[in-house]
Amino acid sequence: MDLALEVGISTKHLSFVETGRSMPSRSLVLKIAHSLKLPLRHRNSFLKAAGYASEYSEEPFNSDKMEVVRQALQRMLEKHEPYPAFVVNAAYNILMINSGYEHMIKFLVGEHVLKKYNNVYHLTFAEDGLRPYIKDWQRIQQFMLNRLLDEAASTQNSKLFLLYEEVSRLRTGEDPIDFQIDDNLPIMNLTFEKDTITASFFTTITTLGTPLDLTTQELRLESLFPADAATKALIFSEGSP
């Protein structure tokens, strides 16, 4: 009833649309999708299911139309230095990085691995990737896999389901991990260890407001911040990675 009132039709009409007894107009499909606050990709799927063409395009990230967006993201990446930051799309493919991210990855796994993997999950789960240097790997592994599966289910993005299948084959151990919350921090941190160096971070994710196409809506800028004073000092020290 609430949905029917919000889109301006009767509950009977909405029920007929839901069961396929009534064919909705293109405008009604968009109103329902908007009321349900569906992602743009879902709205295109709604339209396709009703027999209509897509409303929202998927602009290539490197196209001329995306230039202003790339410039904004580049400025945000630079302003975050010397801390690591990177931009990914919905499938976690890495599109842009800053020098802080480049230095961190090169220190941990080398330049060849940085160039080898352009996907966050592949880089993290690969044997020659970040996995050997992540403290409490089993906990981080479970968290990342759970997050990926949740996103795949909620967005119905086939690329995420494929990515989940790929990285699931790389998981180590089968037993679920009992997450222990650190009362000293209000967020979950990610700790890297290599040789005698330890660095702990927490992450924030930034999305772009008022998107008008799929590419823009699905862009995410992930920024790493020091989770303790020692890591902050390490990043700013002359001998930092």
Sequence and secondary structure as in RCSB ss.txt:
>XXXX:A:sequence
MDLALEVGISTKHLSFVETGRSMPSRSLVLKIAHSLKLPLRHRNSFLKAAGYASEYSEEPFNSDKMEVVRQALQR
MLEKHEPYPAFVVNAAYNILMINSGYEHMIKFLVGEHVLKKYNNVYHLTFAEDGLRPYIKDWQRIQQFMLNRLLD
EAASTQNSKLFLLYEEVSRLRTGEDPIDFQIDDNLPIMNLTFEKDTITASFFTTITTLGTPLDLTTQELRLESLF
PADAATKALIFSEGSP
>XXXX:A:secstr
 HHHHHHTS HHHHHHHHHTSS   HHHHHHHHHHTT  HHHHHHHHHHTT   SS    TTSGGGHHHHHHHHH
HHHHHTTS EEEE TT BEEEE HHHHHHHHHHH HHHHHH  BHHHHHHSTTTTGGGBTTHHHHHHHHHHHHHH
HHHHHT HHHHHHHHHHHTT    S       TT SS  EEEEETTEEEEEEEEEEE SS  SHHHHH EEEEEE
ESSHHHHHHHHSTT  
